Structures are given as C-alpha cells and as structure tokens.
Amino acid sequence: MVQGLFIFVAATLVSAGVVPQPDGVVTETGSTVYFIELVPLALLAFQSGGQIVTSRLLGFNEVPTTVLTSVYCDVASDPKLLAPLKKNVKRNRRLGAIITLLIGGITGGWLSRSSAHMSSALWLGGAIKIAIAVSWSMWKAKSVHD
C-alpha cells in the first residue's frame, strides 16, 4: 500500500503541474534541474527499493523485480530450462517477470508519449500496486495442516 501511495503522490505532483513535463526534447546545453523535479523520482526510487525488499521478504529471491539483466542470465543458465511447467516454478516466475516487465515498459512508454502523458502511467502503476495490496490483504493463509 505504501508503495502505491508513493506512486500516487508522484502522479499527483505531475498531474497538478507542480512538476513540469518536458516537451520531449532533452538537451544538455543550458538545461536546469529544479529540486521539485527530483521529488517524484525520489518517491519512485524509494518505492522501488521497497519492492525489492518485499520480494526478498516474501522469499521470491529468484525474481529481481526492478531489473531484467540478472533474470535473463538466470533463465539462460537454468539447467531445467526446458522442463515441463509444473517441474520448474522458479523458471516460470522468472519468465513471468520478464513478460510483465516488458508489457509494463511498453505500456508506460506508450502512455508517456500519448496525449495522456506520463502522469497516466504513474496513476496506472499506483492503481496496480494498490490492487495487489488489497488482493494480498484478502488472501487466505494456508492452514498448518494443509
């Protein structure tokens, strides 16, 4: 929930025009970065760190949730890469991470270049985080006797 709220705060800052959105042209000459532009980045970085820590606390060490390089390496070096679906759960999670990060990156890029702009990608990301948190809160724990 906290991760989703951080994204919502960043989205609010961008949507309200507090953080200026570039016109798509980025130049090194004469560009000035204002502190307010860094606030959403700090919020997103903090929630991203929380995402990594959460994945580790939940025991999903095989899925680094913010970068793909190590996942690609783990999939390519998996000795059971071609095993049936039910025989290699870690490979399945890794492939799922690759696919969902790819879809998310494409969606976010498309939204940020569309008339909806970057704030819509942030709102969508925050909504997904909150939906996941709500679904986890309703998840029934396994009984010790199961």
OpenMM code with the backbone's topology and positions (N, CA, C; nanometers):
from openmm import Vec3, app, unit

residues = "MET VAL GLN GLY LEU PHE ILE PHE VAL ALA ALA THR LEU VAL SER ALA GLY VAL VAL PRO GLN PRO ASP GLY VAL VAL THR GLU THR GLY SER THR VAL TYR PHE ILE GLU LEU VAL PRO LEU ALA LEU LEU ALA PHE GLN SER GLY GLY GLN ILE VAL THR SER ARG LEU LEU GLY PHE ASN GLU VAL PRO THR THR VAL LEU THR SER VAL TYR CYS ASP VAL ALA SER ASP PRO LYS LEU LEU ALA PRO LEU LYS LYS ASN VAL LYS ARG ASN ARG ARG LEU GLY ALA ILE ILE THR LEU LEU ILE GLY GLY ILE THR GLY GLY TRP LEU SER ARG SER SER ALA HIS MET SER SER ALA LEU TRP LEU GLY GLY ALA ILE LYS ILE ALA ILE ALA VAL SER TRP SER MET TRP LYS ALA LYS SER VAL HIS ASP".split()
positions = [
    Vec3(0.0825, -0.1193, 0.0000),
    Vec3(0.0000, 0.0000, 0.0000),
    Vec3(0.0872, 0.1261, 0.0000),
    Vec3(0.1929, 0.1229, 0.0791),
    Vec3(0.2815, 0.2399, 0.0878),
    Vec3(0.3459, 0.2666, -0.0481),
    Vec3(0.3878, 0.1602, -0.1166),
    Vec3(0.4475, 0.1776, -0.2486),
    Vec3(0.3487, 0.2436, -0.3447),
    Vec3(0.2251, 0.1965, -0.3432),
    Vec3(0.1223, 0.2551, -0.4280),
    Vec3(0.0958, 0.4005, -0.3941),
    Vec3(0.0962, 0.4314, -0.2648),
    Vec3(0.0734, 0.5705, -0.2229),
    Vec3(0.1867, 0.6624, -0.2690),
    Vec3(0.3108, 0.6141, -0.2635),
    Vec3(0.4226, 0.6940, -0.3136),
    Vec3(0.4059, 0.7231, -0.4625),
    Vec3(0.3620, 0.6237, -0.5382),
    Vec3(0.3396, 0.6454, -0.6809),
    Vec3(0.2265, 0.7452, -0.7014),
    Vec3(0.1198, 0.7345, -0.6218),
    Vec3(0.0087, 0.8287, -0.6332),
    Vec3(0.0527, 0.9723, -0.6016),
    Vec3(0.1391, 0.9898, -0.5027),
    Vec3(0.1891, 1.1238, -0.4710),
    Vec3(0.2697, 1.1776, -0.5893),
    Vec3(0.3548, 1.0934, -0.6469),
    Vec3(0.4327, 1.1352, -0.7642),
    Vec3(0.3391, 1.1705, -0.8800),
    Vec3(0.2362, 1.0883, -0.9017),
    Vec3(0.1400, 1.1145, -1.0095),
    Vec3(0.0646, 1.2445, -0.9842),
    Vec3(0.0300, 1.2710, -0.8598),
    Vec3(-0.0413, 1.3942, -0.8255),
    Vec3(0.0457, 1.5164, -0.8550),
    Vec3(0.1738, 1.5087, -0.8183),
    Vec3(0.2649, 1.6200, -0.8447),
    Vec3(0.2772, 1.6479, -0.9939),
    Vec3(0.2843, 1.5415, -1.0741),
    Vec3(0.2964, 1.5586, -1.2186),
    Vec3(0.1642, 1.6055, -1.2783),
    Vec3(0.0528, 1.5438, -1.2366),
    Vec3(-0.0792, 1.5803, -1.2904),
    Vec3(-0.1170, 1.7246, -1.2583),
    Vec3(-0.0817, 1.7697, -1.1399),
    Vec3(-0.1174, 1.9052, -1.0972),
    Vec3(-0.0283, 2.0115, -1.1597),
    Vec3(0.0728, 1.9686, -1.2330),
    Vec3(0.1626, 2.0648, -1.2960),
    Vec3(0.2675, 2.1197, -1.2025),
    Vec3(0.2760, 2.0647, -1.0814),
    Vec3(0.3790, 2.1080, -0.9872),
    Vec3(0.5161, 2.0723, -1.0432),
    Vec3(0.5235, 1.9559, -1.1068),
    Vec3(0.6461, 1.9110, -1.1712),
    Vec3(0.6277, 1.9315, -1.3215),
    Vec3(0.7078, 2.0158, -1.3813),
    Vec3(0.6921, 2.0396, -1.5247),
    Vec3(0.7291, 1.9158, -1.6056),
    Vec3(0.6525, 1.8908, -1.7115),
    Vec3(0.6829, 1.7797, -1.8010),
    Vec3(0.7573, 1.8343, -1.9213),
    Vec3(0.8673, 1.7685, -1.9595),
    Vec3(0.9420, 1.8178, -2.0752),
    Vec3(0.8594, 1.8004, -2.2027),
    Vec3(0.8948, 1.8781, -2.3029),
    Vec3(0.8234, 1.8703, -2.4297),
    Vec3(0.8752, 1.7571, -2.5175),
    Vec3(0.9603, 1.6730, -2.4632),
    Vec3(1.0145, 1.5606, -2.5391),
    Vec3(1.1530, 1.5884, -2.5931),
    Vec3(1.1982, 1.7123, -2.5863),
    Vec3(1.3303, 1.7494, -2.6344),
    Vec3(1.4199, 1.7701, -2.5131),
    Vec3(1.5206, 1.6866, -2.5000),
    Vec3(1.6118, 1.6975, -2.3871),
    Vec3(1.7484, 1.7387, -2.4410),
    Vec3(1.7989, 1.8484, -2.3913),
    Vec3(1.9305, 1.8949, -2.4332),
    Vec3(2.0179, 1.9139, -2.3111),
    Vec3(2.1449, 1.8967, -2.3287),
    Vec3(2.2401, 1.9152, -2.2187),
    Vec3(2.2752, 2.0629, -2.2012),
    Vec3(2.2745, 2.1380, -2.3087),
    Vec3(2.3152, 2.2776, -2.3043),
    Vec3(2.2074, 2.3625, -2.2389),
    Vec3(2.2445, 2.4253, -2.1311),
    Vec3(2.1542, 2.5190, -2.0672),
    Vec3(2.0378, 2.4562, -1.9920),
    Vec3(2.0356, 2.3257, -1.9762),
    Vec3(1.9232, 2.2650, -1.9041),
    Vec3(1.9469, 2.2788, -1.7540),
    Vec3(1.8397, 2.3098, -1.6834),
    Vec3(1.8458, 2.3268, -1.5393),
    Vec3(1.7497, 2.2280, -1.4755),
    Vec3(1.7958, 2.1614, -1.3723),
    Vec3(1.7100, 2.0692, -1.2988),
    Vec3(1.6719, 2.1360, -1.1678),
    Vec3(1.5417, 2.1454, -1.1449),
    Vec3(1.4916, 2.2056, -1.0232),
    Vec3(1.4617, 2.0959, -0.9210),
    Vec3(1.4749, 2.1298, -0.7943),
    Vec3(1.4546, 2.0317, -0.6873),
    Vec3(1.3189, 1.9637, -0.6976),
    Vec3(1.2142, 2.0372, -0.7299),
    Vec3(1.0795, 1.9799, -0.7351),
    Vec3(1.0708, 1.8684, -0.8391),
    Vec3(1.1536, 1.8747, -0.9427),
    Vec3(1.1549, 1.7687, -1.0446),
    Vec3(1.2113, 1.6387, -0.9896),
    Vec3(1.2901, 1.6472, -0.8843),
    Vec3(1.3525, 1.5286, -0.8266),
    Vec3(1.2630, 1.4588, -0.7244),
    Vec3(1.1621, 1.5285, -0.6731),
    Vec3(1.0747, 1.4704, -0.5706),
    Vec3(1.0029, 1.3448, -0.6213),
    Vec3(0.9379, 1.3488, -0.7398),
    Vec3(0.8742, 1.2251, -0.7878),
    Vec3(0.9752, 1.1124, -0.8112),
    Vec3(1.0939, 1.1485, -0.8591),
    Vec3(1.1969, 1.0457, -0.8797),
    Vec3(1.2364, 0.9810, -0.7472),
    Vec3(1.2502, 1.0619, -0.6430),
    Vec3(1.2849, 1.0087, -0.5110),
    Vec3(1.1740, 0.9167, -0.4596),
    Vec3(1.0491, 0.9570, -0.4779),
    Vec3(0.9365, 0.8731, -0.4337),
    Vec3(0.9340, 0.7403, -0.5097),
    Vec3(0.9552, 0.7470, -0.6406),
    Vec3(0.9555, 0.6248, -0.7206),
    Vec3(1.0747, 0.5356, -0.6858),
    Vec3(1.1906, 0.5955, -0.6598),
    Vec3(1.3087, 0.5174, -0.6219),
    Vec3(1.2869, 0.4497, -0.4871),
    Vec3(1.2281, 0.5221, -0.3926),
    Vec3(1.2036, 0.4646, -0.2603),
    Vec3(1.1057, 0.3480, -0.2684),
    Vec3(0.9982, 0.3624, -0.3460),
    Vec3(0.9013, 0.2532, -0.3575),
    Vec3(0.9624, 0.1361, -0.4322),
    Vec3(1.0516, 0.1644, -0.5266),
    Vec3(1.1182, 0.0567, -0.5993),
    Vec3(1.2087, -0.0238, -0.5055),
    Vec3(1.2793, 0.0454, -0.4176),
    Vec3(1.3602, -0.0239, -0.3169),
    Vec3(1.2730, -0.1080, -0.2252),
    Vec3(1.1576, -0.0545, -0.1876),
    Vec3(1.0628, -0.1306, -0.1060),
    Vec3(1.0124, -0.2535, -0.1783),
    Vec3(0.9968, -0.2410, -0.3100),
    Vec3(0.9530, -0.3559, -0.3907),
    Vec3(1.0572, -0.4675, -0.3872),
    Vec3(1.1834, -0.4316, -0.3972),
    Vec3(1.2905, -0.5316, -0.3928),
    Vec3(1.2934, -0.5990, -0.2557),
    Vec3(1.2886, -0.5185, -0.1507),
    Vec3(1.2918, -0.5736, -0.0149),
    Vec3(1.1718, -0.6651, 0.0088),
    Vec3(1.0539, -0.6241, -0.0373),
    Vec3(0.9334, -0.7051, -0.0203),
    Vec3(0.9460, -0.8384, -0.0917),
    Vec3(0.9991, -0.8376, -0.2136),
    Vec3(1.0143, -0.9645, -0.2859),
    Vec3(1.1097, -1.0582, -0.2116),
    Vec3(1.2106, -1.0023, -0.1470),
    Vec3(1.3040, -1.0850, -0.0702),
    Vec3(1.2385, -1.1374, 0.0574),
    Vec3(1.1621, -1.0511, 0.1246),
    Vec3(1.0947, -1.0937, 0.2474),
    Vec3(0.9926, -1.2041, 0.2202),
    Vec3(0.9302, -1.1982, 0.1030),
    Vec3(0.8313, -1.2999, 0.0666),
    Vec3(0.8963, -1.4277, 0.0138),
    Vec3(1.0292, -1.4269, 0.0007),
    Vec3(1.1011, -1.5467, -0.0404),
    Vec3(1.1087, -1.5671, -0.1902),
    Vec3(1.0904, -1.4615, -0.2688),
    Vec3(1.0994, -1.4729, -0.4140),
    Vec3(1.2325, -1.4152, -0.4618),
    Vec3(1.3414, -1.4715, -0.4124),
    Vec3(1.4748, -1.4227, -0.4463),
    Vec3(1.5091, -1.4442, -0.5929),
    Vec3(1.4406, -1.5367, -0.6577),
    Vec3(1.4716, -1.5644, -0.7978),
    Vec3(1.4132, -1.4609, -0.8926),
    Vec3(1.3361, -1.3666, -0.8406),
    Vec3(1.2748, -1.2660, -0.9265),
    Vec3(1.3157, -1.1265, -0.8802),
    Vec3(1.4278, -1.0734, -0.9337),
    Vec3(1.4579, -0.9337, -0.9050),
    Vec3(1.3529, -0.8503, -0.9775),
    Vec3(1.2813, -0.7695, -0.9045),
    Vec3(1.1601, -0.7087, -0.9591),
    Vec3(1.1822, -0.5741, -1.0270),
    Vec3(1.3043, -0.5260, -1.0330),
    Vec3(1.3238, -0.3944, -1.0925),
    Vec3(1.4200, -0.3937, -1.2107),
    Vec3(1.4976, -0.4958, -1.2290),
    Vec3(1.5889, -0.5029, -1.3430),
    Vec3(1.5769, -0.6393, -1.4100),
    Vec3(1.6129, -0.6446, -1.5354),
    Vec3(1.5981, -0.7698, -1.6087),
    Vec3(1.7294, -0.8430, -1.6350),
    Vec3(1.8420, -0.7769, -1.6252),
    Vec3(1.9686, -0.8396, -1.6633),
    Vec3(1.9931, -0.9700, -1.5887),
    Vec3(1.9787, -0.9691, -1.4580),
    Vec3(2.0040, -1.0918, -1.3819),
    Vec3(1.8987, -1.1986, -1.4101),
    Vec3(1.7743, -1.1569, -1.4409),
    Vec3(1.6709, -1.2548, -1.4747),
    Vec3(1.7046, -1.3228, -1.6063),
    Vec3(1.7514, -1.2452, -1.7052),
    Vec3(1.7915, -1.3046, -1.8328),
    Vec3(1.9019, -1.4077, -1.8112),
    Vec3(2.0008, -1.3704, -1.7294),
    Vec3(2.1123, -1.4611, -1.7001),
    Vec3(2.0637, -1.5869, -1.6304),
    Vec3(1.9740, -1.5705, -1.5314),
    Vec3(1.9215, -1.6864, -1.4583),
    Vec3(1.8409, -1.7789, -1.5487),
    Vec3(1.7611, -1.7220, -1.6384),
    Vec3(1.6826, -1.8052, -1.7306),
    Vec3(1.7756, -1.8782, -1.8268),
    Vec3(1.8718, -1.8064, -1.8823),
    Vec3(1.9627, -1.8673, -1.9802),
    Vec3(2.0500, -1.9757, -1.9186),
    Vec3(2.0835, -1.9624, -1.7912),
    Vec3(2.1713, -2.0609, -1.7277),
    Vec3(2.0956, -2.1672, -1.6486),
    Vec3(1.9639, -2.1676, -1.6564),
    Vec3(1.8818, -2.2647, -1.5837),
    Vec3(1.8979, -2.4031, -1.6456),
    Vec3(1.9514, -2.4994, -1.5693),
    Vec3(1.9699, -2.6340, -1.6260),
    Vec3(1.8370, -2.7043, -1.6561),
    Vec3(1.7287, -2.6571, -1.5932),
    Vec3(1.5970, -2.7169, -1.6178),
    Vec3(1.5093, -2.6231, -1.7017),
    Vec3(1.5728, -2.5494, -1.7927),
    Vec3(1.5014, -2.4510, -1.8732),
    Vec3(1.3861, -2.5123, -1.9527),
    Vec3(1.4068, -2.6303, -2.0056),
    Vec3(1.3059, -2.6931, -2.0907),
    Vec3(1.2175, -2.7928, -2.0157),
    Vec3(1.2257, -2.7928, -1.8850),
    Vec3(1.1423, -2.8827, -1.8045),
    Vec3(0.9949, -2.8445, -1.8195),
    Vec3(0.9036, -2.9386, -1.7966),
    Vec3(0.7601, -2.9060, -1.8028),
    Vec3(0.7233, -2.7944, -1.7043),
    Vec3(0.6125, -2.7280, -1.7300),
    Vec3(0.5708, -2.6128, -1.6490),
    Vec3(0.5660, -2.6412, -1.4999),
    Vec3(0.5107, -2.7534, -1.4609),
    Vec3(0.4936, -2.7824, -1.3183),
    Vec3(0.6228, -2.8286, -1.2513),
    Vec3(0.7279, -2.8501, -1.3285),
    Vec3(0.8534, -2.9012, -1.2727),
    Vec3(0.9568, -2.7924, -1.2439),
    Vec3(0.9319, -2.6694, -1.2885),
    Vec3(1.0303, -2.5631, -1.2683),
    Vec3(0.9594, -2.4302, -1.2372),
    Vec3(0.9158, -2.4174, -1.1135),
    Vec3(0.8392, -2.2998, -1.0710),
    Vec3(0.9241, -2.1730, -1.0777),
    Vec3(1.0506, -2.1812, -1.0392),
    Vec3(1.1366, -2.0624, -1.0409),
    Vec3(1.1538, -2.0099, -1.1832),
    Vec3(1.1721, -2.0985, -1.2797),
    Vec3(1.1832, -2.0561, -1.4194),
    Vec3(1.0542, -1.9872, -1.4637),
    Vec3(0.9409, -2.0433, -1.4228),
    Vec3(0.8114, -1.9851, -1.4592),
    Vec3(0.7977, -1.8434, -1.4032),
    Vec3(0.8408, -1.8232, -1.2788),
    Vec3(0.8345, -1.6900, -1.2186),
    Vec3(0.9255, -1.5931, -1.2918),
    Vec3(1.0447, -1.6403, -1.3261),
    Vec3(1.1387, -1.5545, -1.3975),
    Vec3(1.0828, -1.5139, -1.5340),
    Vec3(1.0287, -1.6094, -1.6074),
    Vec3(0.9706, -1.5774, -1.7380),
    Vec3(0.8503, -1.4845, -1.7218),
    Vec3(0.7712, -1.5064, -1.6182),
    Vec3(0.6587, -1.4173, -1.5907),
    Vec3(0.7060, -1.2755, -1.5616),
    Vec3(0.8164, -1.2642, -1.4873),
    Vec3(0.8723, -1.1322, -1.4566),
    Vec3(0.9187, -1.0626, -1.5838),
    Vec3(0.9848, -1.1359, -1.6711),
    Vec3(1.0319, -1.0783, -1.7973),
    Vec3(0.9141, -1.0283, -1.8804),
    Vec3(0.8125, -1.1112, -1.8925),
    Vec3(0.6964, -1.0754, -1.9752),
    Vec3(0.6221, -0.9555, -1.9175),
    Vec3(0.5978, -0.9570, -1.7856),
    Vec3(0.5215, -0.8464, -1.7268),
    Vec3(0.6015, -0.7161, -1.7248),
    Vec3(0.7325, -0.7226, -1.7026),
    Vec3(0.8137, -0.6010, -1.7082),
    Vec3(0.8191, -0.5458, -1.8505),
    Vec3(0.8247, -0.6338, -1.9488),
    Vec3(0.8240, -0.5903, -2.0880),
    Vec3(0.6913, -0.5230, -2.1225),
    Vec3(0.5809, -0.5861, -2.0850),
    Vec3(0.4488, -0.5275, -2.1111),
    Vec3(0.4338, -0.3943, -2.0375),
    Vec3(0.4790, -0.3890, -1.9118),
    Vec3(0.4714, -0.2652, -1.8354),
    Vec3(0.5553, -0.1543, -1.8960),
    Vec3(0.6751, -0.1881, -1.9422),
    Vec3(0.7613, -0.0879, -2.0053),
    Vec3(0.7020, -0.0334, -2.1343),
    Vec3(0.6471, -0.1229, -2.2148),
    Vec3(0.5841, -0.0804, -2.3402),
    Vec3(0.4621, 0.0065, -2.3106),
    Vec3(0.3805, -0.0366, -2.2153),
    Vec3(0.2604, 0.0389, -2.1800),
    Vec3(0.2964, 0.1765, -2.1251),
    Vec3(0.3930, 0.1813, -2.0333),
    Vec3(0.4348, 0.3087, -1.9757),
    Vec3(0.4926, 0.4025, -2.0806),
    Vec3(0.5754, 0.3486, -2.1707),
    Vec3(0.6318, 0.4304, -2.2779),
    Vec3(0.5245, 0.4836, -2.3706),
    Vec3(0.4291, 0.3976, -2.4056),
    Vec3(0.3200, 0.4388, -2.4924),
    Vec3(0.2360, 0.5477, -2.4258),
    Vec3(0.2036, 0.5270, -2.2987),
    Vec3(0.1235, 0.6271, -2.2274),
    Vec3(0.1968, 0.7602, -2.2150),
    Vec3(0.3272, 0.7553, -2.1867),
    Vec3(0.4013, 0.8800, -2.1674),
    Vec3(0.4156, 0.9582, -2.2976),
    Vec3(0.4101, 0.8909, -2.4109),
    Vec3(0.4198, 0.9601, -2.5402),
    Vec3(0.2824, 0.9953, -2.5977),
    Vec3(0.1768, 0.9422, -2.5376),
    Vec3(0.0420, 0.9708, -2.5863),
    Vec3(-0.0071, 1.1034, -2.5298),
    Vec3(-0.1288, 1.1390, -2.5642),
    Vec3(-0.1862, 1.2625, -2.5102),
    Vec3(-0.2147, 1.2501, -2.3607),
    Vec3(-0.2118, 1.1268, -2.3071),
    Vec3(-0.2352, 1.1055, -2.1637),
    Vec3(-0.1136, 1.1463, -2.0808),
    Vec3(0.0042, 1.1460, -2.1397),
    Vec3(0.1295, 1.1867, -2.0769),
    Vec3(0.1738, 1.0923, -1.9646),
    Vec3(0.2841, 1.1276, -1.9028),
    Vec3(0.3489, 1.0445, -1.8021),
    Vec3(0.2630, 1.0246, -1.6785),
    Vec3(0.1857, 1.1216, -1.6417),
    Vec3(0.1069, 1.1094, -1.5191),
    Vec3(0.0103, 0.9917, -1.5266),
    Vec3(-0.0429, 0.9624, -1.6457),
    Vec3(-0.1357, 0.8490, -1.6574),
    Vec3(-0.0644, 0.7168, -1.6322),
    Vec3(0.0613, 0.7067, -1.6751),
    Vec3(0.1383, 0.5853, -1.6477),
    Vec3(0.1609, 0.5701, -1.4973),
    Vec3(0.1857, 0.6808, -1.4304),
    Vec3(0.2039, 0.6760, -1.2847),
    Vec3(0.0738, 0.6377, -1.2141),
    Vec3(-0.0376, 0.6958, -1.2570),
    Vec3(-0.1671, 0.6606, -1.1960),
    Vec3(-0.1966, 0.5128, -1.2156),
    Vec3(-0.1707, 0.4611, -1.3350),
    Vec3(-0.1945, 0.3192, -1.3622),
    Vec3(-0.1043, 0.2314, -1.2756),
    Vec3(0.0234, 0.2671, -1.2661),
    Vec3(0.1163, 0.1904, -1.1826),
    Vec3(0.0752, 0.1905, -1.0362),
    Vec3(0.0346, 0.3071, -0.9859),
    Vec3(-0.0118, 0.3157, -0.8471),
    Vec3(-0.1367, 0.2324, -0.8245),
    Vec3(-0.2292, 0.2367, -0.9201),
    Vec3(-0.3532, 0.1588, -0.9077),
    Vec3(-0.3240, 0.0087, -0.9063),
    Vec3(-0.2303, -0.0341, -0.9883),
    Vec3(-0.1930, -0.1761, -0.9897),
    Vec3(-0.1322, -0.2156, -0.8555),
    Vec3(-0.0441, -0.1316, -0.8014),
    Vec3(0.0168, -0.1605, -0.6700),
    Vec3(-0.0904, -0.1722, -0.5615),
    Vec3(-0.1843, -0.0777, -0.5602),
    Vec3(-0.2903, -0.0801, -0.4589),
    Vec3(-0.3774, -0.2046, -0.4781),
    Vec3(-0.4100, -0.2386, -0.6016),
    Vec3(-0.4915, -0.3585, -0.6284),
    Vec3(-0.4213, -0.4843, -0.5786),
    Vec3(-0.2914, -0.4917, -0.5986),
    Vec3(-0.2143, -0.6078, -0.5493),
    Vec3(-0.2183, -0.6105, -0.3971),
    Vec3(-0.1986, -0.4954, -0.3334),
    Vec3(-0.2009, -0.4902, -0.1868),
    Vec3(-0.3373, -0.5310, -0.1321),
    Vec3(-0.4434, -0.4841, -0.1945),
    Vec3(-0.5790, -0.5205, -0.1498),
    Vec3(-0.6017, -0.6701, -0.1685),
    Vec3(-0.5595, -0.7248, -0.2833),
    Vec3(-0.5785, -0.8686, -0.3051),
    Vec3(-0.4981, -0.9507, -0.2050),
    Vec3(-0.3775, -0.9039, -0.1707),
    Vec3(-0.2990, -0.9759, -0.0696),
    Vec3(-0.3668, -0.9714, 0.0660),
    Vec3(-0.4312, -0.8595, 0.0974),
    Vec3(-0.4961, -0.8492, 0.2277),
    Vec3(-0.6145, -0.9454, 0.2396),
    Vec3(-0.6678, -0.9878, 0.1273),
    Vec3(-0.7812, -1.0812, 0.1292),
    Vec3(-0.7386, -1.2257, 0.1039),
    Vec3(-0.6097, -1.2474, 0.0824),
    Vec3(-0.5567, -1.3808, 0.0530),
    Vec3(-0.5679, -1.4685, 0.1767),
    Vec3(-0.6225, -1.5854, 0.1613),
    Vec3(-0.6363, -1.6757, 0.2731),
    Vec3(-0.5054, -1.7513, 0.2945),
    Vec3(-0.4577, -1.7491, 0.4182),
    Vec3(-0.3329, -1.8180, 0.4502),
    Vec3(-0.3559, -1.9685, 0.4490),
    Vec3(-0.2508, -2.0407, 0.4135),
    Vec3(-0.2588, -2.1856, 0.4177),
    Vec3(-0.2648, -2.2317, 0.5636),
    Vec3(-0.3464, -2.3296, 0.5865),
    Vec3(-0.3538, -2.3876, 0.7196),
    Vec3(-0.2283, -2.4678, 0.7456),
    Vec3(-0.1860, -2.4747, 0.8681),
    Vec3(-0.0685, -2.5522, 0.9045),
    Vec3(-0.0910, -2.7001, 0.8725),
    Vec3(-0.2157, -2.7438, 0.8704),
    Vec3(-0.2472, -2.8836, 0.8474),
    Vec3(-0.2655, -2.9186, 0.7001),
    Vec3(-0.2568, -2.8167, 0.6099),
    Vec3(-0.2740, -2.8443, 0.4668),
    Vec3(-0.1515, -2.9081, 0.4078),
] * unit.nanometer
topology = app.Topology()
chain = topology.addChain("A")
for resn in residues:
    res = topology.addResidue(resn, chain)
    for name in ("N", "CA", "C"):
        topology.addAtom(name, app.Element.getBySymbol(name[0]), res)
